């Protein structure tokens, strides 16, 4: 009898205190909440998350999420009240409590038994990666470029075994092999129906231990940190990759992870209203104001 396939669940955290992490689990039940022994543990002071908030359960080759919190759990914006459940598919976006942390769900068949045993033994995600919460430097100083050794010269593209995970809206795509072509045309590896993109717009590839992007438009449409690239360039952790001036934009989290990025909203300056001088009020002081000299002499001459 054939053994059932072993699955790995990936949670790509796209908002909240775990933002930037990709957690992997091989357990049949994944617990989520503020309890420190849970698989997905949120900070104890994040009170919108219940101690026992939700759990993901495996049923054969399917997975479902069960909400256990009165603060609710959301799947692609649809609310699950306490005790409700929903089956999950790859790319679903989970939100724990209204306005709370978000994560994308992905499941895959494990490549080998050793990987499963390692994950089960750990009980927690292995070496979660967290991108530093530092401001994006739009114009890094020259010495930073020298230190990071950003590659801008043209390098031949070879097909290699390297992972790439792309989160865009509710979509989460996982690739095991590069290069990956991005564009509007149906034969692209990752199809994005965006008005600013070309049929074959860009390609992500891996060479010399670095992830790289190549602009296929010939119009310098692709930019990194607001700087258009010359044909191709390497991707460094925390880079903002814009496929066009109109978007879409992604943050490169390192280790082959691209997450959709939205520019921080700028607060509008309050309108400047002209100051209208106040009209003097007619009060008793004004009425009793001493008369001028002209009025004084007129009174005398009338007498």
Rosetta blueprint (number, residue, H / E / L):
1 X L
2 X L
3 X L
4 X L
5 X L
6 X L
7 X E
8 X E
9 X E
10 X E
11 X E
12 X E
13 X E
14 X E
15 X E
16 X L
17 X L
18 X L
19 X L
20 X L
21 X L
22 X E
23 X E
24 X E
25 X E
26 X L
27 X L
28 X L
29 X E
30 X E
31 X E
32 X E
33 X E
34 X L
35 X L
36 X L
37 X L
38 X L
39 X L
40 X E
41 X E
42 X L
43 X L
44 X L
45 X L
46 X L
47 X L
48 X L
49 X L
50 X L
51 X L
52 X L
53 X L
54 X E
55 X E
56 X E
57 X E
58 X E
59 X E
60 X L
61 X L
62 X E
63 X E
64 X E
65 X E
66 X E
67 X E
68 X L
69 X L
70 X L
71 X L
72 X L
73 X E
74 X E
75 X E
76 X L
77 X L
78 X E
79 X E
80 X E
81 X L
82 X L
83 X L
84 X L
85 X E
86 X E
87 X E
88 X E
89 X L
90 X L
91 X L
92 X L
93 X E
94 X E
95 X E
96 X E
97 X L
98 X L
99 X L
100 X L
101 X L
102 X E
103 X E
104 X E
105 X E
106 X E
107 X E
108 X E
109 X E
110 X L
111 X L
112 X L
113 X H
114 X H
115 X H
116 X H
117 X H
118 X H
119 X H
120 X H
121 X H
122 X H
123 X L
124 X L
125 X L
126 X L
127 X L
128 X L
129 X L
130 X L
131 X L
132 X L
133 X L
134 X L
135 X L
136 X L
137 X L
138 X L
139 X L
140 X L
141 X L
142 X H
143 X H
144 X H
145 X H
146 X H
147 X H
148 X H
149 X L
150 X L
151 X L
152 X L
153 X L
154 X L
155 X L
156 X L
157 X L
158 X L
159 X L
160 X E
161 X E
162 X E
163 X E
164 X E
165 X E
166 X E
167 X E
168 X E
169 X L
170 X L
171 X E
172 X E
173 X E
174 X E
175 X E
176 X E
177 X E
178 X E
179 X L
180 X E
181 X E
182 X E
183 X E
184 X L
185 X L
186 X L
187 X L
188 X L
189 X L
190 X E
191 X E
192 X L
193 X L
194 X L
195 X L
196 X L
197 X L
198 X L
199 X L
200 X L
201 X L
202 X E
203 X E
204 X E
205 X E
206 X E
207 X E
208 X L
209 X L
210 X E
211 X E
212 X E
213 X E
214 X E
215 X E
216 X L
217 X L
218 X L
219 X L
220 X L
221 X L
222 X L
223 X E
224 X E
225 X L
226 X L
227 X E
228 X E
229 X L
230 X L
231 X L
232 X E
233 X E
234 X E
235 X L
236 X L
237 X L
238 X L
239 X L
240 X E
241 X E
242 X E
243 X L
244 X L
245 X L
246 X L
247 X L
248 X L
249 X E
250 X E
251 X E
252 X E
253 X E
254 X E
255 X L
256 X L
257 X E
258 X E
259 X E
260 X E
261 X L
262 X L
263 X L
264 X L
265 X L
266 X L
267 X L
268 X L
269 X L
270 X L
271 X L
272 X L
273 X L
274 X L
275 X L
276 X L
277 X L
278 X L
279 X L
280 X L
281 X L
282 X L
283 X L
284 X H
285 X H
286 X H
287 X H
288 X L
289 X L
290 X L
291 X L
292 X L
293 X H
294 X H
295 X H
296 X H
297 X H
298 X H
299 X H
300 X H
301 X H
302 X H
303 X L
